[in-house]
């Protein structure tokens, strides 16, 4: 009979993790991270690391590949319905809504990946790049305004994280509406 080693999920301080988020396997969440509803972080083939102050928005999926961990730096915002699969993202980055970032990609600090972009395998960008299109291409590089935009976005989600931790939003789940005693 094969024996398996259970990989514990590690969660830092002051994080918000929605009730409907699922973290599986070798996953490490640093301090002050917000993970919203419907997120799946599946570290079953390799590790997933989410940097301090990052936010993972509704219905995002992270996965890995045997040779490709998924690593996010600090203050990374991953927009609704995005997929990050076996990629490395530096600090202060925005992954736009519905974007896909594939295995072996390495996105430079301060970059913005536009909504709907498909970043293909082994794509490498410089720092402060705007990446857009299908397939994704660098449209601008070394643009400090992109990093400032990403930092501002992460700060606004940090405020939202605190509001969720404080319980300032009513949460109603469909299953709770139809309970019979």
Secondary structure, 3 states (H helix, E strand, C coil): CCCCCCCCCEECCCCEECCCCEEEEEEEECCCCEECCCCEEEEEEEEEEECCCCEECCCCEEECECCECEEECCCCEECCCCEEECCEECCCCEECCCCEECCCCEECCCCEECCCCEECCCCECCCCCEEECECCEEEECCCHHHHHHHHHHHHHHHHHHHHHHCCCCCCCCHHHHCCCC
